[in-house]
Amino acid sequence: RTFACSHRGASAVEFALIAPVLAVSLLGIAEVGQIAYQRTDMHGALRSGGQYVLNGGRDLTIAREIVLRSWTAMPEDASVEATRFCQCSNVPHACNSPCSGGSVPEAYISLSAHATLGGIVVDYGDTADDAIRIR
């Protein structure tokens, strides 16, 4: 009877039941945080390359290099592309010829990145694509 009425050790039993739940929750938060950090880092690197273009830079190789150097947590399989294209009324058009009304085509530079993002504990193989377009 004394054993059944005793409350000694109840806190230890409660902690033993709740500790695994807390540990899994903490790991889940860390995993989500790591993937969010990687996506933000990728987008920030693209913005750095875009800033170069907005400041008057026209060399696509330099823009690509700025993105690669700015990407601090770049995965091994990451790829970055920098392309120039033109449009007339939202239709792709050659950059070296006038539009059908004699107007000049709108020139754009596109910076895009692709990578496989992973967590701290488990590698989910989550692929991420991001792109910016500058006129």
Secondary structure, 3 states (H helix, E strand, C coil): CHHHHCCCCHHHHHHHHHHHHHHHHHHHHHHHHHHHHHHHHHHHHHHHHHHHHHCCCCCHHHHHHHHHHHCCCCCCCCEEEEEEEEEECCEEECCCCCCCCCCCCEEEEEEEEEEEECCCCCCCCEEEEEEEEEC
